[in-house]
Amino acid sequence: MSEQHLAARRRQILDAAVALFSERGFARTSMNDVVRESGLSMGAVYRYFPSKVDLVIAAGEGHGGEVDGEFPAERARDLLARLAQERGPEGDHARFSVQVWGEAAVEPELAAKVVPVHQRLEEHLAQLLRAEAGPDEQRDHDAVAQVALAAVIGLAALVAAGVPVDEERFVAALTDLVETPLRS
């Protein structure tokens, strides 16, 4: 089988899983459900993903914008706007990410994989903020990055619950919070 064929099968499984996780939730979706939804065999699905946690981690990969483990060159505001706008059709990604965070709160194996990915994104955002800061700016860029990403996760929770959110205003307010120097 070609690499292209293998990548297509992997994508087929991931698409099925994300759709199911978004619709039913992580806990109410079994690997059998993913097999059925993907249209592939049990062996094929387990060949790519030995567990549901591995499937969840793979489905979330790259949503921070990294390609081949590296983040693109962009401004902090652009990273936050991209993360805030990444919802997918009808909020699928928002529902998926809320499911992941909710399940990570009670599933140590998932938390052990999700938390380092989030921390890497948080560190990247803090580095961008430091690089963009003026020479006299005194602020805790690590804390600002943590608050900004928590706001994006909160946005996902609102979207997943069907709360109307003006995305442009959200991004503008978040950008103001991140870019406005703190006053003493």
C-alpha positions as CSV (number, residue, x, y, z in Angstrom):
1,M,0.0,0.0,0.0
2,S,1.2,3.5,-0.8
3,E,1.8,6.2,1.7
4,Q,-1.0,8.1,0.1
5,H,-3.4,5.2,0.7
6,L,-2.3,4.8,4.3
7,A,-2.7,8.5,4.9
8,A,-6.2,8.5,3.4
9,R,-7.3,5.6,5.6
10,R,-5.9,7.3,8.7
11,R,-7.8,10.5,7.8
12,Q,-11.0,8.5,7.2
13,I,-10.8,7.0,10.7
14,L,-10.0,10.5,12.2
15,D,-12.9,12.1,10.4
16,A,-15.3,9.4,11.7
17,A,-14.0,9.7,15.2
18,V,-14.2,13.5,15.4
19,A,-17.8,13.4,14.0
20,L,-18.8,10.9,16.6
21,F,-17.0,12.5,19.5
22,S,-18.6,15.9,18.6
23,E,-22.0,14.4,18.3
24,R,-22.1,11.9,21.2
25,G,-19.1,12.8,23.4
26,F,-16.0,10.9,24.1
27,A,-17.3,8.6,26.8
28,R,-20.4,7.6,24.8
29,T,-18.3,6.7,21.6
30,S,-16.8,3.3,21.5
31,M,-14.1,2.0,19.2
32,N,-16.8,-0.2,17.7
33,D,-18.7,3.0,16.8
34,V,-15.6,4.5,15.1
35,V,-15.1,1.2,13.2
36,R,-18.7,1.3,12.0
37,E,-18.7,5.0,11.1
38,S,-15.3,4.8,9.2
39,G,-16.5,1.8,7.2
40,L,-13.2,0.0,7.8
41,S,-12.5,-3.2,9.7
42,M,-11.7,-3.4,13.4
43,G,-8.1,-4.5,12.5
44,A,-7.6,-1.5,10.2
45,V,-8.7,0.9,12.9
46,Y,-6.6,-0.7,15.6
47,R,-3.6,-0.8,13.2
48,Y,-3.6,3.0,13.2
49,F,-4.9,3.7,16.7
50,P,-4.3,1.1,19.4
51,S,-6.7,3.0,21.8
52,K,-9.4,5.6,22.0
53,V,-6.9,8.0,23.7
54,D,-4.5,7.6,20.8
55,L,-7.3,8.4,18.5
56,V,-8.3,11.5,20.4
57,I,-4.7,12.8,20.5
58,A,-4.3,12.2,16.8
59,A,-7.6,14.0,16.0
60,G,-6.4,17.0,18.0
61,E,-2.9,17.1,16.4
62,G,-2.0,20.2,14.5
63,H,-4.9,22.3,15.8
64,G,-2.3,24.6,17.4
65,G,-1.0,25.3,13.8
66,E,2.2,23.3,14.1
67,V,3.4,21.4,11.0
68,D,6.0,18.7,11.4
69,G,6.3,19.7,15.1
70,E,7.1,23.3,14.3
71,F,4.9,26.4,14.7
72,P,4.5,28.8,11.8
73,A,6.0,32.3,11.9
74,E,3.1,34.5,13.0
75,R,2.2,37.2,15.4
76,A,0.6,36.4,18.7
77,R,-2.7,38.1,17.6
78,D,-2.8,35.9,14.4
79,L,-2.3,32.7,16.5
80,L,-5.1,33.6,18.8
81,A,-7.4,34.6,16.0
82,R,-6.7,31.3,14.2
83,L,-7.4,29.3,17.4
84,A,-10.6,31.3,18.1
85,Q,-11.9,30.8,14.6
86,E,-11.1,27.1,14.3
87,R,-14.5,25.7,14.8
88,G,-15.2,23.5,11.8
89,P,-18.6,22.8,10.4
90,E,-21.3,23.9,12.9
91,G,-18.9,24.0,15.8
92,D,-17.6,20.4,15.5
93,H,-14.1,21.3,16.6
94,A,-15.4,23.4,19.5
95,R,-17.5,20.4,20.7
96,F,-14.6,18.1,20.2
97,S,-12.1,20.2,22.1
98,V,-14.6,20.7,25.0
99,Q,-15.1,16.9,25.1
100,V,-11.3,16.4,25.2
101,W,-10.8,18.8,28.1
102,G,-13.8,17.4,30.0
103,E,-12.5,13.8,29.6
104,A,-9.0,14.8,30.5
105,A,-10.3,16.1,33.8
106,V,-11.3,12.5,34.8
107,E,-9.0,10.3,32.6
108,P,-5.4,10.5,33.7
109,E,-4.1,8.8,30.5
110,L,-5.7,11.4,28.3
111,A,-4.6,14.3,30.6
112,A,-1.0,13.0,30.4
113,K,-1.1,13.4,26.7
114,V,-3.2,16.6,26.3
115,V,-1.5,18.7,29.0
116,P,2.0,18.7,27.4
117,V,0.5,19.6,24.0
118,H,-1.3,22.5,25.6
119,Q,1.8,23.6,27.6
120,R,3.8,23.6,24.4
121,L,1.3,25.9,22.7
122,E,1.2,28.1,25.8
123,E,5.0,28.4,25.8
124,H,5.0,29.2,22.1
125,L,2.4,32.0,22.7
126,A,4.5,33.4,25.6
127,Q,7.6,33.4,23.4
128,L,5.7,35.3,20.7
129,L,4.5,37.8,23.3
130,R,8.0,38.3,24.6
131,A,9.4,38.8,21.1
132,E,6.7,41.5,20.4
133,A,7.1,43.3,23.7
134,G,8.6,46.8,23.9
135,P,11.9,47.1,25.7
136,D,10.4,48.7,28.8
137,E,7.3,46.4,29.0
138,Q,7.0,44.8,32.4
139,R,4.5,41.9,32.2
140,D,4.3,38.2,32.9
141,H,4.1,36.9,29.4
142,D,3.6,33.3,30.7
143,A,0.5,34.3,32.7
144,V,-0.8,36.4,29.7
145,A,-0.4,33.4,27.4
146,Q,-2.2,31.1,29.9
147,V,-5.1,33.5,30.3
148,A,-5.4,34.0,26.6
149,L,-5.5,30.3,25.8
150,A,-8.0,29.7,28.7
151,A,-10.2,32.3,27.0
152,V,-10.0,30.4,23.7
153,I,-11.0,27.2,25.5
154,G,-13.8,29.1,27.1
155,L,-14.9,30.3,23.7
156,A,-15.0,26.7,22.5
157,A,-17.3,25.8,25.5
158,L,-19.6,28.6,24.7
159,V,-19.8,27.7,21.0
160,A,-20.3,24.0,21.9
161,A,-23.2,24.9,24.1
162,G,-24.8,27.0,21.4
163,V,-24.2,30.4,23.0
164,P,-24.1,33.1,20.3
165,V,-20.6,34.6,20.2
166,D,-19.5,37.5,18.0
167,E,-16.2,36.0,16.9
168,E,-14.8,39.2,15.6
169,R,-15.5,41.1,18.8
170,F,-14.1,38.2,20.9
171,V,-10.9,38.2,18.9
172,A,-10.6,42.0,19.1
173,A,-11.1,42.0,22.9
174,L,-8.7,39.2,23.3
175,T,-6.1,40.9,21.2
176,D,-6.5,44.1,23.2
177,L,-6.0,42.2,26.4
178,V,-2.8,40.5,25.1
179,E,-1.3,43.6,23.4
180,T,-2.1,46.4,25.8
181,P,0.8,46.9,28.2
182,L,-0.2,46.5,31.9
183,R,-0.2,49.7,33.9
184,S,1.4,49.8,37.3
